[in-house]
Amino acid sequence: MYRNTFNINRYNSRAQKRILNKINSPEIISSLLQNIMHR
């Protein structure tokens, strides 16, 4: 049981890092800026 929770936590942290990398990518930042400018 403890090992399962550890694996789940490790998987969650890996997924969060992937999402953070996507958010930090320049394409998403520039698209967000363009959306703000168009308003």
Sequence and secondary structure as in RCSB ss.txt:
>XXXX:A:sequence
MYRNTFNINRYNSRAQKRILNKINSPEIISSLLQNIMHR
>XXXX:A:secstr
 HHHHHHHHHHHHHHHHHHHHHHHSHHHHHHHHHHHHH 
